[in-house]
Each structure stands twice: as C-alpha cells, then as structure tokens.
C-alpha cells in the first residue's frame, strides 16, 4: 500500500494546524479547479500559504527522499 502521499498531508496538517490545513486544501482546490498542477506547484502553494513555517524537511524526507521514513 502506498502511504507516503497521505503522510505528507498529515505532516503538513501537524505543522500548520487543523484550521489552517483545511483552509489550505480549500484554497488549493479553488486555485487549480480547472487546470493542472504538479508536485512543485503544490509545495510552492503550501509554502506561500504558511510562509512562517519550514517545510524543507517534509519535502526532503517524505516527497523526494529514498527509503522509508518513520511514521510520525
């Protein structure tokens, strides 16, 4: 079973908090409603939506890293 994508979302939620996470997902869906997006678009949007948070470790470990990170 592929669970990395779900864990990325979980890590983002834990980083920004529940309310900000829900707003982030709503904004993402609204922005890309009639278009295409890729991973780079998503990571840029997350960073733009929460500029005071550092997501580099999440991207490194969960999106672009090799191996199996430990579950949070």
N, CA, C and O atoms as a GROMACS GRO file, in nm:
protein
  288
    1UNK      N    1   0.083  -0.118   0.000
    1UNK     CA    2   0.000   0.000   0.000
    1UNK      C    3   0.088   0.124   0.000
    1UNK      O    4   0.187   0.131   0.073
    2UNK      N    5   0.053   0.221  -0.082
    2UNK     CA    6   0.127   0.346  -0.090
    2UNK      C    7   0.070   0.444   0.012
    2UNK      O    8  -0.047   0.482   0.003
    3UNK      N    9   0.150   0.484   0.107
    3UNK     CA   10   0.100   0.573   0.212
    3UNK      C   11   0.179   0.703   0.223
    3UNK      O   12   0.145   0.788   0.305
    4UNK      N   13   0.282   0.719   0.142
    4UNK     CA   14   0.365   0.840   0.152
    4UNK      C   15   0.286   0.967   0.127
    4UNK      O   16   0.302   1.065   0.201
    5UNK      N   17   0.201   0.968   0.025
    5UNK     CA   18   0.123   1.088  -0.005
    5UNK      C   19   0.035   1.129   0.112
    5UNK      O   20   0.028   1.246   0.147
    6UNK      N   21  -0.031   1.032   0.171
    6UNK     CA   22  -0.116   1.061   0.287
    6UNK      C   23  -0.033   1.112   0.404
    6UNK      O   24  -0.077   1.200   0.478
    7UNK      N   25   0.086   1.058   0.421
    7UNK     CA   26   0.171   1.102   0.532
    7UNK      C   27   0.223   1.244   0.509
    7UNK      O   28   0.240   1.319   0.604
    8UNK      N   29   0.247   1.282   0.382
    8UNK     CA   30   0.286   1.420   0.353
    8UNK      C   31   0.176   1.514   0.399
    8UNK      O   32   0.202   1.614   0.466
    9UNK      N   33   0.053   1.482   0.364
    9UNK     CA   34  -0.059   1.566   0.406
    9UNK      C   35  -0.071   1.570   0.558
    9UNK      O   36  -0.098   1.676   0.615
   10UNK      N   37  -0.053   1.458   0.623
   10UNK     CA   38  -0.058   1.452   0.769
   10UNK      C   39   0.051   1.540   0.831
   10UNK      O   40   0.025   1.613   0.927
   11UNK      N   41   0.171   1.533   0.777
   11UNK     CA   42   0.281   1.614   0.830
   11UNK      C   43   0.253   1.763   0.810
   11UNK      O   44   0.283   1.844   0.897
   12UNK      N   45   0.197   1.800   0.695
   12UNK     CA   46   0.161   1.940   0.671
   12UNK      C   47   0.057   1.984   0.773
   12UNK      O   48   0.069   2.091   0.832
   13UNK      N   49  -0.045   1.901   0.794
   13UNK     CA   50  -0.152   1.935   0.891
   13UNK      C   51  -0.094   1.955   1.030
   13UNK      O   52  -0.133   2.048   1.101
   14UNK      N   53  -0.003   1.868   1.070
   14UNK     CA   54   0.058   1.881   1.203
   14UNK      C   55   0.145   2.006   1.212
   14UNK      O   56   0.159   2.064   1.320
   15UNK      N   57   0.201   2.048   1.101
   15UNK     CA   58   0.287   2.167   1.101
   15UNK      C   59   0.206   2.296   1.108
   15UNK      O   60   0.244   2.387   1.182
   16UNK      N   61   0.096   2.304   1.034
   16UNK     CA   62   0.021   2.429   1.027
   16UNK      C   63  -0.099   2.433   1.120
   16UNK      O   64  -0.149   2.542   1.151
   17UNK      N   65  -0.147   2.318   1.165
   17UNK     CA   66  -0.267   2.313   1.249
   17UNK      C   67  -0.390   2.281   1.166
   17UNK      O   68  -0.392   2.300   1.044
   18UNK      N   69  -0.493   2.231   1.232
   18UNK     CA   70  -0.612   2.182   1.163
   18UNK      C   71  -0.685   2.289   1.082
   18UNK      O   72  -0.717   2.266   0.965
   19UNK      N   73  -0.710   2.405   1.142
   19UNK     CA   74  -0.786   2.508   1.071
   19UNK      C   75  -0.711   2.560   0.949
   19UNK      O   76  -0.769   2.574   0.841
   20UNK      N   77  -0.583   2.588   0.966
   20UNK     CA   78  -0.502   2.636   0.854
   20UNK      C   79  -0.491   2.529   0.746
   20UNK      O   80  -0.487   2.561   0.627
   21UNK      N   81  -0.484   2.403   0.786
   21UNK     CA   82  -0.475   2.294   0.689
   21UNK      C   83  -0.602   2.286   0.604
   21UNK      O   84  -0.595   2.272   0.482
   22UNK      N   85  -0.717   2.295   0.670
   22UNK     CA   86  -0.843   2.291   0.594
   22UNK      C   87  -0.852   2.409   0.497
   22UNK      O   88  -0.895   2.393   0.383
   23UNK      N   89  -0.810   2.527   0.542
   23UNK     CA   90  -0.811   2.645   0.455
   23UNK      C   91  -0.714   2.626   0.338
   23UNK      O   92  -0.743   2.665   0.225
   24UNK      N   93  -0.600   2.568   0.367
   24UNK     CA   94  -0.500   2.542   0.264
   24UNK      C   95  -0.558   2.449   0.156
   24UNK      O   96  -0.542   2.476   0.037
   25UNK      N   97  -0.622   2.341   0.196
   25UNK     CA   98  -0.680   2.248   0.100
   25UNK      C   99  -0.792   2.312   0.018
   25UNK      O  100  -0.802   2.289  -0.103
   26UNK      N  101  -0.875   2.392   0.084
   26UNK     CA  102  -0.981   2.461   0.010
   26UNK      C  103  -0.921   2.557  -0.092
   26UNK      O  104  -0.965   2.563  -0.207
   27UNK      N  105  -0.820   2.632  -0.051
   27UNK     CA  106  -0.754   2.726  -0.141
   27UNK      C  107  -0.686   2.656  -0.258
   27UNK      O  108  -0.692   2.704  -0.371
   28UNK      N  109  -0.622   2.543  -0.230
   28UNK     CA  110  -0.556   2.466  -0.335
   28UNK      C  111  -0.658   2.418  -0.439
   28UNK      O  112  -0.636   2.430  -0.559
   29UNK      N  113  -0.768   2.364  -0.392
   29UNK     CA  114  -0.872   2.315  -0.483
   29UNK      C  115  -0.930   2.429  -0.566
   29UNK      O  116  -0.956   2.413  -0.685
   30UNK      N  117  -0.950   2.544  -0.503
   30UNK     CA  118  -1.004   2.660  -0.574
   30UNK      C  119  -0.906   2.709  -0.680
   30UNK      O  120  -0.946   2.739  -0.793
   31UNK      N  121  -0.781   2.719  -0.645
   31UNK     CA  122  -0.680   2.771  -0.738
   31UNK      C  123  -0.664   2.681  -0.860
   31UNK      O  124  -0.640   2.730  -0.970
   32UNK      N  125  -0.675   2.552  -0.842
   32UNK     CA  126  -0.648   2.458  -0.951
   32UNK      C  127  -0.773   2.386  -1.001
   32UNK      O  128  -0.764   2.279  -1.061
   33UNK      N  129  -0.887   2.444  -0.976
   33UNK     CA  130  -1.014   2.382  -1.010
   33UNK      C  131  -1.023   2.341  -1.158
   33UNK      O  132  -1.069   2.231  -1.188
   34UNK      N  133  -0.981   2.426  -1.247
   34UNK     CA  134  -0.997   2.398  -1.390
   34UNK      C  135  -0.863   2.382  -1.460
   34UNK      O  136  -0.852   2.410  -1.580
   35UNK      N  137  -0.763   2.338  -1.389
   35UNK     CA  138  -0.632   2.327  -1.451
   35UNK      C  139  -0.554   2.208  -1.400
   35UNK      O  140  -0.606   2.120  -1.332
   36UNK      N  141  -0.428   2.208  -1.435
   36UNK     CA  142  -0.337   2.102  -1.396
   36UNK      C  143  -0.236   2.156  -1.296
   36UNK      O  144  -0.210   2.276  -1.292
   37UNK      N  145  -0.181   2.068  -1.217
   37UNK     CA  146  -0.078   2.107  -1.121
   37UNK      C  147   0.013   1.988  -1.098
   37UNK      O  148  -0.025   1.873  -1.120
   38UNK      N  149   0.134   2.018  -1.054
   38UNK     CA  150   0.228   1.910  -1.024
   38UNK      C  151   0.280   1.927  -0.881
   38UNK      O  152   0.237   2.017  -0.809
   39UNK      N  153   0.371   1.843  -0.843
   39UNK     CA  154   0.424   1.846  -0.707
   39UNK      C  155   0.487   1.980  -0.674
   39UNK      O  156   0.467   2.032  -0.565
   40UNK      N  157   0.562   2.036  -0.768
   40UNK     CA  158   0.624   2.166  -0.746
   40UNK      C  159   0.522   2.275  -0.722
   40UNK      O  160   0.543   2.363  -0.638
   41UNK      N  161   0.410   2.271  -0.794
   41UNK     CA  162   0.303   2.368  -0.773
   41UNK      C  163   0.246   2.353  -0.632
   41UNK      O  164   0.218   2.453  -0.565
   42UNK      N  165   0.228   2.229  -0.588
   42UNK     CA  166   0.172   2.205  -0.456
   42UNK      C  167   0.266   2.253  -0.345
   42UNK      O  168   0.222   2.321  -0.253
   43UNK      N  169   0.393   2.217  -0.354
   43UNK     CA  170   0.486   2.258  -0.249
   43UNK      C  171   0.499   2.410  -0.245
   43UNK      O  172   0.508   2.468  -0.136
   44UNK      N  173   0.500   2.475  -0.361
   44UNK     CA  174   0.508   2.621  -0.365
   44UNK      C  175   0.383   2.682  -0.300
   44UNK      O  176   0.394   2.780  -0.227
   45UNK      N  177   0.266   2.625  -0.328
   45UNK     CA  178   0.143   2.676  -0.270
   45UNK      C  179   0.142   2.661  -0.117
   45UNK      O  180   0.103   2.753  -0.045
   46UNK      N  181   0.185   2.546  -0.069
   46UNK     CA  182   0.190   2.523   0.076
   46UNK      C  183   0.283   2.625   0.141
   46UNK      O  184   0.248   2.685   0.242
   47UNK      N  185   0.400   2.646   0.083
   47UNK     CA  186   0.496   2.741   0.140
   47UNK      C  187   0.442   2.884   0.134
   47UNK      O  188   0.465   2.962   0.226
   48UNK      N  189   0.372   2.918   0.028
   48UNK     CA  190   0.311   3.050   0.013
   48UNK      C  191   0.199   3.069   0.117
   48UNK      O  192   0.180   3.179   0.169
   49UNK      N  193   0.126   2.963   0.145
   49UNK     CA  194   0.013   2.969   0.238
   49UNK      C  195   0.057   2.977   0.384
   49UNK      O  196  -0.019   3.025   0.468
   50UNK      N  197   0.175   2.930   0.414
   50UNK     CA  198   0.226   2.931   0.552
   50UNK      C  199   0.373   2.973   0.549
   50UNK      O  200   0.462   2.892   0.577
   51UNK      N  201   0.399   3.101   0.517
   51UNK     CA  202   0.538   3.145   0.498
   51UNK      C  203   0.623   3.141   0.625
   51UNK      O  204   0.746   3.145   0.618
   52UNK      N  205   0.559   3.134   0.740
   52UNK     CA  206   0.634   3.131   0.866
   52UNK      C  207   0.674   2.989   0.907
   52UNK      O  208   0.739   2.971   1.010
   53UNK      N  209   0.637   2.890   0.828
   53UNK     CA  210   0.670   2.750   0.860
   53UNK      C  211   0.779   2.699   0.766
   53UNK      O  212   0.793   2.747   0.654
   54UNK      N  213   0.855   2.603   0.814
   54UNK     CA  214   0.962   2.542   0.734
   54UNK      C  215   0.919   2.401   0.693
   54UNK      O  216   0.902   2.313   0.777
   55UNK      N  217   0.904   2.382   0.564
   55UNK     CA  218   0.860   2.253   0.511
   55UNK      C  219   0.972   2.174   0.446
   55UNK      O  220   0.949   2.064   0.397
   56UNK      N  221   1.093   2.229   0.444
   56UNK     CA  222   1.204   2.165   0.373
   56UNK      C  223   1.225   2.021   0.418
   56UNK      O  224   1.248   1.932   0.336
   57UNK      N  225   1.219   1.996   0.547
   57UNK     CA  226   1.238   1.861   0.599
   57UNK      C  227   1.130   1.765   0.553
   57UNK      O  228   1.158   1.648   0.525
   58UNK      N  229   1.007   1.814   0.545
   58UNK     CA  230   0.897   1.729   0.499
   58UNK      C  231   0.919   1.693   0.353
   58UNK      O  232   0.906   1.577   0.314
   59UNK      N  233   0.952   1.793   0.272
   59UNK     CA  234   0.973   1.765   0.128
   59UNK      C  235   1.089   1.668   0.110
   59UNK      O  236   1.080   1.572   0.034
   60UNK      N  237   1.198   1.694   0.182
   60UNK     CA  238   1.317   1.611   0.169
   60UNK      C  239   1.290   1.466   0.208
   60UNK      O  240   1.323   1.372   0.135
   61UNK      N  241   1.231   1.450   0.325
   61UNK     CA  242   1.211   1.315   0.379
   61UNK      C  243   1.095   1.240   0.314
   61UNK      O  244   1.107   1.122   0.282
   62UNK      N  245   0.983   1.309   0.294
   62UNK     CA  246   0.862   1.241   0.253
   62UNK      C  247   0.833   1.246   0.103
   62UNK      O  248   0.771   1.153   0.051
   63UNK      N  249   0.876   1.350   0.033
   63UNK     CA  250   0.848   1.358  -0.110
   63UNK      C  251   0.964   1.310  -0.196
   63UNK      O  252   0.945   1.232  -0.290
   64UNK      N  253   1.084   1.356  -0.164
   64UNK     CA  254   1.197   1.332  -0.253
   64UNK      C  255   1.298   1.233  -0.198
   64UNK      O  256   1.390   1.193  -0.270
   65UNK      N  257   1.283   1.194  -0.073
   65UNK     CA  258   1.378   1.102  -0.013
   65UNK      C  259   1.358   0.959  -0.058
   65UNK      O  260   1.251   0.920  -0.106
   66UNK      N  261   1.461   0.883  -0.041
   66UNK     CA  262   1.453   0.740  -0.070
   66UNK      C  263   1.436   0.666   0.062
   66UNK      O  264   1.461   0.721   0.169
   67UNK      N  265   1.396   0.545   0.052
   67UNK     CA  266   1.379   0.468   0.174
   67UNK      C  267   1.244   0.494   0.235
   67UNK      O  268   1.156   0.557   0.176
   68UNK      N  269   1.230   0.444   0.355
   68UNK     CA  270   1.101   0.452   0.424
   68UNK      C  271   1.117   0.533   0.551
   68UNK      O  272   1.174   0.484   0.649
   69UNK      N  273   1.067   0.657   0.552
   69UNK     CA  274   1.076   0.736   0.674
   69UNK      C  275   0.992   0.673   0.784
   69UNK      O  276   0.896   0.601   0.758
   70UNK      N  277   1.029   0.701   0.907
   70UNK     CA  278   0.949   0.652   1.019
   70UNK      C  279   0.818   0.727   1.022
   70UNK      O  280   0.813   0.847   0.996
   71UNK      N  281   0.713   0.657   1.055
   71UNK     CA  282   0.582   0.722   1.065
   71UNK      C  283   0.582   0.818   1.183
   71UNK      O  284   0.643   0.791   1.287
   72UNK      N  285   0.512   0.931   1.164
   72UNK     CA  286   0.508   1.030   1.274
   72UNK      C  287   0.428   0.980   1.392
   72UNK      O  288   0.414   1.051   1.492
   0.00000   0.00000   0.00000
